[in-house]
Amino acid sequence: MNFSSALDIRNVPRNIDRQEISPEDIAPPMDKPVTRTRIQKRNVTLIAEAALEVFSTHGFRGSTVDQIAKAAGLSKPNLLYYFPTKDAIHDHLLTSLLDLWLDPLRDLDPAGEPLDEVLDYVRRKLALSRNHPRESRLFANEIVQGAPHIAPFLSGELRDMVDEKAAVLKGWMDDGRLRPADPEHLLFSIWSLTQHYADFEVQVRGVLGPEGTDPYPRAEAYLITLFTRLLAP
């Protein structure tokens, strides 16, 4: 999978006028570099938005090309001009998502103030759950299924980055600038405690009730207190 060439789905508009593809707007395969027309770009965006909704709701195995085409307001043959298979659509979404997911970890600055860097990472991961819950569920569904599409990424690029940042955290701990903790499991705990609010959103809102319509301010306050007490030297 090419992790650098995907459509950016971070700011996809929710309500785009849907239009069937005319013959002159038929797209070549996604793996060929092309210059797309305005209508082609719009329809790729429609498909990506529809697929994100379908996959994040039903998972990869429970989703069909027909469901995605219906959600996009396109016929199945029209959709298949852009993406020949369900896997191709799924890979397209995951590619963009992985870049989005890695950005906060990439930005953990070895030259920064250690506790501030960790707390900023917590805030940014929580913001991703708040602003991109469907993307979080798409990723969670992929992992639950055994990561059939991104296993090389997990054991490759992600592992390399975790190794790099874990070394930064351990260096801060060894220098007495953070309280000692297992650096890899510290990152795992940040992931689980922040992504929980997207992946289990229904449960969170069900437990908190009407007064918990927006759980994120309380969640941020709690997590910042938790990690400050854990790591402050």
Rosetta silent file (secondary structure, phi, psi, omega in degrees, C-alpha in Angstrom):
SEQUENCE: MNFSSALDIRNVPRNIDRQEISPEDIAPPMDKPVTRTRIQKRNVTLIAEAALEVFSTHGFRGSTVDQIAKAAGLSKPNLLYYFPTKDAIHDHLLTSLLDLWLDPLRDLDPAGEPLDEVLDYVRRKLALSRNHPRESRLFANEIVQGAPHIAPFLSGELRDMVDEKAAVLKGWMDDGRLRPADPEHLLFSIWSLTQHYADFEVQVRGVLGPEGTDPYPRAEAYLITLFTRLLAP
SCORE:     score description
SCORE:     0.000 S_00000001
   1 L     0.000  134.640  176.923    0.000    0.000    0.000 S_00000001
   2 L   -87.643  114.565 -172.398    1.311    3.473   -0.847 S_00000001
   3 L   -91.578   13.856 -177.290    0.900    5.545    2.324 S_00000001
   4 L  -125.853    4.263 -172.270    1.631    8.930    0.748 S_00000001
   5 L  -121.638   18.650 -173.465   -0.752    9.298   -2.168 S_00000001
   6 L   -86.531  158.502  168.849   -4.230    9.129   -0.679 S_00000001
   7 L   -62.129  134.880  176.806   -7.094   11.563   -0.773 S_00000001
   8 L   -79.429  114.774 -177.449   -7.115   13.645    2.402 S_00000001
   9 L  -100.285   15.265 -175.252  -10.444   12.800    4.129 S_00000001
  10 L   -70.678  -32.769 -175.426   -9.853   15.089    7.112 S_00000001
  11 L  -126.378   40.468  179.389  -12.082   17.884    5.864 S_00000001
  12 L   -69.928  125.854  178.202  -14.505   16.145    3.547 S_00000001
  13 L   -65.257  144.374 -175.324  -17.750   18.128    3.351 S_00000001
  14 L   -81.101  -26.126 -176.050  -20.771   16.223    4.619 S_00000001
  15 L  -125.957   96.331  179.523  -23.279   17.539    2.081 S_00000001
  16 L  -115.916  136.889  177.733  -22.063   17.563   -1.515 S_00000001
  17 L   -59.718  130.650 -177.847  -24.412   17.699   -4.472 S_00000001
  18 L   -94.854  137.218 -179.380  -24.458   14.233   -6.020 S_00000001
  19 L  -143.801  133.202  177.240  -24.259   13.846   -9.782 S_00000001
  20 L   -64.256  153.847 -177.791  -23.968   10.746  -11.942 S_00000001
  21 L   -80.672  129.538  174.213  -20.802   10.448  -13.989 S_00000001
  22 L   -85.273  161.999 -176.122  -21.097   11.369  -17.616 S_00000001
  23 H   -54.509  -38.353 -177.888  -19.051    9.389  -20.191 S_00000001
  24 H   -72.898  -11.218 -179.541  -16.408   12.112  -20.481 S_00000001
  25 H  -103.631    9.795  178.711  -15.922   12.054  -16.696 S_00000001
  26 L   -64.855  133.929 -174.108  -15.172    8.345  -16.382 S_00000001
  27 L   -94.986  144.101  170.580  -12.031    7.918  -14.304 S_00000001
  28 L   -74.625  173.332 -178.931   -9.074    5.656  -15.068 S_00000001
  29 L   -55.689  150.622 -174.733   -7.818    3.292  -12.347 S_00000001
  30 L   -66.395  -22.099 -174.935   -6.748    4.924   -9.091 S_00000001
  31 L   -85.723    1.025  177.956   -3.152    3.681   -9.301 S_00000001
  32 L  -102.077  132.624  178.143   -2.398    5.681  -12.464 S_00000001
  33 L   -67.792  124.275 -177.603   -1.305    9.327  -12.146 S_00000001
  34 L  -141.934  162.045  169.677   -3.944   11.459  -13.847 S_00000001
  35 L  -101.170  117.082 -173.640   -5.293   14.948  -13.921 S_00000001
  36 L   -92.353  148.922  173.029   -8.906   14.733  -12.810 S_00000001
  37 L   -75.429  168.820  178.777  -11.775   16.920  -13.847 S_00000001
  38 H   -59.589  -41.743 -179.008  -13.796   18.793  -11.246 S_00000001
  39 H   -68.227  -39.262  177.779  -16.597   16.232  -11.477 S_00000001
  40 H   -61.434  -45.399  179.536  -14.151   13.334  -11.157 S_00000001
  41 H   -62.197  -41.147 -179.833  -12.605   14.864   -8.039 S_00000001
  42 H   -64.027  -40.682 -178.094  -16.045   15.469   -6.564 S_00000001
  43 H   -71.623  -34.328  173.675  -17.139   11.892   -7.182 S_00000001
  44 H   -62.782  -40.947  177.539  -13.967   10.454   -5.654 S_00000001
  45 H   -63.710  -41.628  177.264  -14.675   12.635   -2.609 S_00000001
  46 H   -60.486  -44.261 -179.408  -18.271   11.398   -2.509 S_00000001
  47 H   -64.573  -43.904 -179.902  -17.138    7.796   -2.632 S_00000001
  48 H   -61.744  -43.828  179.542  -14.547    8.334    0.101 S_00000001
  49 H   -64.427  -44.056  179.826  -17.075   10.032    2.380 S_00000001
  50 H   -65.267  -42.477 -179.143  -19.698    7.338    1.765 S_00000001
  51 H   -65.369  -38.296  177.746  -17.190    4.527    2.283 S_00000001
  52 H   -59.471  -43.591  179.291  -15.976    6.057    5.531 S_00000001
  53 H   -65.173  -45.108 -176.683  -19.529    6.047    6.865 S_00000001
  54 H   -68.963  -48.380 -178.111  -20.252    2.497    5.701 S_00000001
  55 H   -64.950  -40.363 -177.818  -16.959    0.943    6.814 S_00000001
  56 H   -70.630  -21.244  178.821  -16.949    2.673   10.198 S_00000001
  57 H   -88.891  -44.428 -170.761  -20.497    1.434   10.828 S_00000001
  58 H  -108.808   -7.421 -173.240  -20.365   -2.111    9.458 S_00000001
  59 L    75.894  169.582 -177.367  -16.662   -2.945    9.347 S_00000001
  60 L   -65.530  -47.671 -175.645  -14.893   -4.167    6.227 S_00000001
  61 L   -67.181  -31.269 -177.949  -16.487   -7.614    6.120 S_00000001
  62 L   -87.035    1.153 -177.976  -19.975   -6.295    6.752 S_00000001
  63 L  -105.297  151.725  178.616  -19.788   -3.652    4.035 S_00000001
  64 L  -129.963  159.025  175.459  -20.511   -4.005    0.325 S_00000001
  65 H   -61.312  -36.483  178.983  -19.787   -1.979   -2.788 S_00000001
  66 H   -61.181  -42.269  177.931  -23.557   -1.681   -3.268 S_00000001
  67 H   -61.856  -42.799 -178.576  -23.921   -0.035    0.155 S_00000001
  68 H   -66.905  -43.418  178.992  -21.134    2.418   -0.607 S_00000001
  69 H   -61.187  -42.378  178.988  -22.529    3.259   -4.051 S_00000001
  70 H   -63.521  -44.203  179.559  -25.967    3.872   -2.561 S_00000001
  71 H   -65.151  -30.332  179.310  -24.556    6.101    0.182 S_00000001
  72 H   -82.603  -12.742 -177.434  -22.575    8.056   -2.433 S_00000001
  73 L    76.120   26.897  179.945  -25.621    8.499   -4.669 S_00000001
  74 L  -122.525  157.369  173.316  -23.877    6.737   -7.557 S_00000001
  75 L   -75.877  157.958  179.533  -24.603    3.546   -9.449 S_00000001
  76 H   -60.051  -45.433  177.970  -22.384    0.571   -8.761 S_00000001
  77 H   -60.028  -37.791  178.483  -20.871    0.582  -12.291 S_00000001
  78 H   -64.190  -44.000  178.571  -20.051    4.267  -11.940 S_00000001
  79 H   -59.934  -39.883 -175.826  -18.328    3.685   -8.600 S_00000001
  80 H   -70.455  -14.595  171.713  -16.305    0.813  -10.086 S_00000001
  81 H   -67.300  -28.678 -178.033  -14.819    3.134  -12.695 S_00000001
  82 H   -92.083  -43.049 -178.950  -13.031    4.849   -9.805 S_00000001
  83 L  -131.724  115.485 -173.247  -12.313    1.909   -7.506 S_00000001
  84 L   -72.115  -19.618 -177.652  -12.351   -1.598   -9.019 S_00000001
  85 L  -144.285  165.457  173.084  -12.888   -3.397   -5.687 S_00000001
  86 H   -62.390  -38.703  178.711  -14.035   -2.897   -2.116 S_00000001
  87 H   -59.521  -39.524 -178.651  -10.431   -3.480   -1.034 S_00000001
  88 H   -64.219  -39.686  177.565   -9.263   -0.592   -3.204 S_00000001
  89 H   -65.666  -45.362 -178.322  -11.706    1.793   -1.532 S_00000001
  90 H   -61.988  -45.350  178.589  -10.743    0.542    1.926 S_00000001
  91 H   -61.603  -38.680  179.350   -7.003    0.873    1.213 S_00000001
  92 H   -60.006  -45.028  179.046   -7.586    4.399   -0.094 S_00000001
  93 H   -67.928  -45.574 -177.568   -9.243    5.430    3.167 S_00000001
  94 H   -62.944  -36.805  179.095   -6.712    3.698    5.411 S_00000001
  95 H   -58.125  -48.553  178.817   -3.790    5.342    3.626 S_00000001
  96 H   -65.264  -40.784 -177.493   -5.105    8.800    4.422 S_00000001
  97 H   -63.473  -40.600 -176.541   -6.087    7.791    7.939 S_00000001
  98 H   -64.646  -38.506  174.944   -2.647    6.444    8.834 S_00000001
  99 H   -62.619  -43.870  178.652   -0.981    9.726    7.951 S_00000001
 100 H   -60.798  -42.674 -176.026   -3.546   11.556   10.053 S_00000001
 101 H   -70.299  -31.223 -175.990   -3.048    9.170   12.983 S_00000001
 102 H   -83.379  -21.899 -174.270    0.753    9.388   12.953 S_00000001
 103 H   -51.940  -49.017 -178.490    1.092   13.175   12.830 S_00000001
 104 H   -61.871  -36.578  179.142    0.832   13.780   16.613 S_00000001
 105 H   -71.199  -39.422  176.229    3.434   11.104   17.382 S_00000001
 106 H   -56.232  -36.401 -173.358    5.762   12.418   14.687 S_00000001
 107 L   -83.255   -0.451  174.632    5.580   15.826   16.325 S_00000001
 108 L   -63.742  112.558 -166.293    6.746   14.618   19.761 S_00000001
 109 L   -95.694  115.899  178.615    9.805   16.873   19.988 S_00000001
 110 L   -60.069  -22.775 -179.252   12.984   15.548   21.659 S_00000001
 111 L   -89.654   -3.442 -177.237   14.051   19.168   22.229 S_00000001
 112 L   -83.495  177.889  175.058   10.800   20.122   23.983 S_00000001
 113 L   -75.743  120.220 -168.258    9.863   20.167   27.642 S_00000001
 114 H   -52.005  -53.891 -176.367    9.158   16.464   28.370 S_00000001
 115 H   -64.519  -39.019  177.985    5.927   16.680   30.372 S_00000001
 116 H   -62.203  -40.090  179.853    4.532   19.364   28.061 S_00000001
 117 H   -63.730  -44.046 -179.446    5.312   17.207   25.025 S_00000001
 118 H   -66.512  -44.791 -178.689    3.523   14.174   26.468 S_00000001
 119 H   -66.418  -35.005  176.184    0.488   16.167   27.591 S_00000001
 120 H   -66.224  -37.138  176.570    0.257   17.864   24.204 S_00000001
 121 H   -62.931  -42.751  177.062    0.325   14.422   22.590 S_00000001
 122 H   -59.576  -46.584 -178.968   -2.544   13.317   24.842 S_00000001
 123 H   -61.552  -42.334 -177.613   -4.561   16.411   23.906 S_00000001
 124 H   -69.299  -37.515  177.165   -3.972   15.909   20.185 S_00000001
 125 H   -67.494  -37.279  177.126   -4.923   12.234   20.312 S_00000001
 126 H   -66.708  -38.888  177.926   -8.101   13.092   22.198 S_00000001
 127 H   -63.637  -35.717  176.423   -8.883   15.806   19.627 S_00000001
 128 H   -62.217  -41.531  177.701   -8.551   13.214   16.858 S_00000001
 129 H   -64.374  -39.277 -178.767  -11.177   11.077   18.574 S_00000001
 130 H   -68.810  -43.375 -172.513  -13.441   14.069   18.992 S_00000001
 131 H   -91.603  -18.625 -176.798  -13.084   15.391   15.439 S_00000001
 132 L  -136.224   57.270 -176.694  -12.670   12.095   13.546 S_00000001
 133 H   -65.406  -34.819 -179.781  -14.684    9.400   15.340 S_00000001
 134 H   -68.104  -38.973  176.708  -15.549    7.495   12.167 S_00000001
 135 H   -62.634  -39.742  177.875  -11.897    7.327   11.160 S_00000001
 136 H   -62.566  -43.128  179.831  -11.054    5.987   14.612 S_00000001
 137 H   -68.841  -34.375  175.606  -13.709    3.290   14.317 S_00000001
 138 H   -59.785  -45.544  179.474  -12.495    2.409   10.818 S_00000001
 139 H   -65.175  -44.287 -179.463   -9.009    1.846   12.233 S_00000001
 140 H   -61.548  -42.221  178.702  -10.356   -0.101   15.239 S_00000001
 141 H   -62.483  -39.294  177.982  -12.408   -2.373   12.972 S_00000001
 142 H   -62.070  -43.489 -179.516   -9.328   -3.069   10.866 S_00000001
 143 H   -66.862  -43.016 -179.489   -7.324   -4.044   13.960 S_00000001
 144 H   -60.764  -32.563  179.878  -10.122   -6.238   15.366 S_00000001
 145 L   -80.825    3.066  179.564  -10.207   -8.135   12.062 S_00000001
 146 L    95.843   12.907  177.957   -6.491   -8.906   12.391 S_00000001
 147 L    55.113   50.088 -177.241   -5.190   -5.934   10.374 S_00000001
 148 L   -64.243  -24.825 -177.203   -5.422   -7.722    6.991 S_00000001
 149 L   -99.180  -19.675 -172.953   -4.757   -4.507    5.071 S_00000001
 150 L  -126.807   14.900  179.691   -2.207   -2.752    7.276 S_00000001
 151 H   -54.763  -42.959  178.210   -0.171   -5.490    8.956 S_00000001
 152 H   -62.091  -34.688  177.169    3.031   -4.407    7.119 S_00000001
 153 H   -65.080  -43.215 -177.385    2.474   -0.844    8.325 S_00000001
 154 H   -62.637  -42.983 -177.947    2.048   -1.961   11.953 S_00000001
 155 H   -89.528   -1.399 -179.605    5.251   -3.990   11.990 S_00000001
 156 H  -114.226  -93.549 -174.751    7.102   -1.514    9.806 S_00000001
 157 H   -60.545  -44.558 -179.273    6.531    2.226    9.825 S_00000001
 158 H   -65.240  -45.683 -179.954    4.521    2.294   13.059 S_00000001
 159 H   -60.600  -42.200  179.519    6.962    0.051   14.927 S_00000001
 160 H   -61.504  -41.989 -179.060    9.915    2.148   13.773 S_00000001
 161 H   -69.729  -39.348  177.233    8.254    5.339   14.950 S_00000001
 162 H   -63.478  -41.791  176.890    7.269    3.843   18.308 S_00000001
 163 H   -58.559  -43.617 -178.921   10.855    2.641   18.783 S_00000001
 164 H   -63.887  -47.988 -176.260   12.127    6.131   18.030 S_00000001
 165 H   -75.510  -31.214  175.246    9.728    7.938   20.352 S_00000001
 166 H   -63.140  -36.728  176.954   10.031    5.319   23.099 S_00000001
 167 H   -64.746  -37.437  176.777   13.790    6.009   23.075 S_00000001
 168 H   -63.724  -47.636 -179.996   13.048    9.731   23.507 S_00000001
 169 H   -61.064  -43.961 -179.585   10.730    9.023   26.442 S_00000001
 170 H   -63.991  -37.436  177.186   13.244    6.674   28.068 S_00000001
 171 H   -61.740  -41.793  177.214   15.956    9.298   27.689 S_00000001
 172 H   -63.992  -39.524 -179.958   13.801   11.843   29.501 S_00000001
 173 H   -67.915  -43.582  179.267   13.089    9.292   32.229 S_00000001
 174 H   -62.807  -30.934  179.200   16.745    8.350   32.594 S_00000001
 175 L   -83.121   -2.161 -179.558   17.606   12.053   32.934 S_00000001
 176 L    79.315   14.701 -178.635   15.018   12.472   35.697 S_00000001
 177 L   -91.018  -15.903  169.246   12.858   14.779   33.587 S_00000001
 178 L  -134.481  150.855  175.089    9.946   12.305   33.669 S_00000001
 179 L   -69.304  140.888 -176.229    9.070    9.758   36.305 S_00000001
 180 L   -59.170  138.914  175.340   10.083    6.242   35.178 S_00000001
 181 L  -160.683  161.613  176.611    7.479    4.205   33.294 S_00000001
 182 L   -71.160  114.836 -170.972    7.498    1.642   30.496 S_00000001
 183 H   -65.449  -41.529  179.334    7.684    3.914   27.418 S_00000001
 184 H   -64.458  -42.652 -178.521    5.988    1.590   24.908 S_00000001
 185 H   -74.157  -23.093  170.374    3.152    0.809   27.299 S_00000001
 186 H   -62.644  -45.023  177.572    2.838    4.492   28.108 S_00000001
 187 H   -64.541  -42.219  177.547    2.087    5.078   24.420 S_00000001
 188 H   -58.021  -41.758 -177.484   -0.345    2.136   24.368 S_00000001
 189 H   -67.572  -36.349  176.782   -2.201    3.609   27.355 S_00000001
 190 H   -64.394  -43.532  178.755   -2.463    7.011   25.682 S_00000001
 191 H   -60.191  -48.805 -174.659   -3.881    5.395   22.554 S_00000001
 192 H   -67.784  -39.989 -175.608   -6.440    3.338   24.446 S_00000001
 193 H   -74.940  -23.698  178.307   -7.556    6.088   26.805 S_00000001
 194 H   -91.973  -44.844 -177.205   -8.051    8.655   24.044 S_00000001
 195 H   -71.810  -18.180  176.576   -9.460    6.492   21.235 S_00000001
 196 H   -53.745  -37.478 -173.903  -11.955    4.907   23.645 S_00000001
 197 H   -70.603  -22.153  173.713  -14.121    8.022   23.384 S_00000001
 198 H   -91.439  -48.144 -173.398  -14.564    7.532   19.639 S_00000001
 199 H   -67.790  -30.637  179.734  -14.591    3.741   19.405 S_00000001
 200 L  -119.263   39.558 -175.892  -17.057    3.342   22.306 S_00000001
 201 H   -58.074  -42.801 -178.534  -18.900    6.626   21.841 S_00000001
 202 H   -61.293  -42.868  179.346  -22.350    5.074   22.247 S_00000001
 203 H   -64.785  -44.908 -179.413  -21.343    3.506   25.552 S_00000001
 204 H   -59.569  -47.926 -177.639  -19.748    6.715   26.850 S_00000001
 205 H   -70.576  -32.987  177.275  -22.788    8.812   26.024 S_00000001
 206 H   -65.419  -40.346 -179.428  -25.160    6.152   27.336 S_00000001
 207 H   -72.243  -42.329 -176.023  -23.420    6.034   30.706 S_00000001
 208 H   -76.015  -23.768  178.424  -23.011    9.788   31.083 S_00000001
 209 L    76.137 -171.493 -175.772  -26.587   10.562   30.029 S_00000001
 210 H   -55.807  -34.981 -178.265  -27.898   13.870   28.677 S_00000001
 211 H   -71.733  -12.093  179.125  -25.495   15.917   30.791 S_00000001
 212 H  -102.121   27.775 -178.153  -22.633   14.069   29.091 S_00000001
 213 L   -53.126  -39.974  175.296  -23.558   15.182   25.570 S_00000001
 214 L  -119.081   95.478 -175.646  -20.003   16.442   25.136 S_00000001
 215 L   -79.327   -8.309 -168.259  -17.726   14.224   27.236 S_00000001
 216 H   -70.416  -37.982  176.903  -14.470   15.664   25.907 S_00000001
 217 H   -59.293  -44.510  177.827  -13.848   18.606   28.274 S_00000001
 218 H   -66.475  -39.168  179.642  -14.140   16.298   31.288 S_00000001
 219 H   -62.512  -43.857  179.816  -12.119   13.613   29.524 S_00000001
 220 H   -63.252  -45.857  179.875   -9.295   16.030   28.773 S_00000001
 221 H   -59.646  -42.482 -179.906   -9.202   17.351   32.327 S_00000001
 222 H   -65.315  -48.018 -176.241   -9.097   13.802   33.699 S_00000001
 223 H   -66.959  -37.079  177.586   -6.416   12.535   31.330 S_00000001
 224 H   -64.799  -41.792  176.402   -4.169   15.554   31.841 S_00000001
 225 H   -63.481  -43.622 -178.182   -4.401   15.063   35.605 S_00000001
 226 H   -59.963  -51.504 -175.470   -3.775   11.317   35.246 S_00000001
 227 H   -76.072  -26.312  174.063   -0.664   11.602   33.108 S_00000001
 228 H   -66.072  -45.779  179.260    0.682   14.567   35.050 S_00000001
 229 H   -65.570  -33.359 -179.108    0.511   12.556   38.289 S_00000001
 230 H   -71.440  -38.163 -166.268    2.046    9.537   36.555 S_00000001
 231 H  -113.287  -18.446 -177.403    4.958   11.330   34.913 S_00000001
 232 L   -61.147  129.358 -178.192    5.759   14.584   36.725 S_00000001
 233 L   -69.316    0.000    0.000    9.220   14.184   38.315 S_00000001
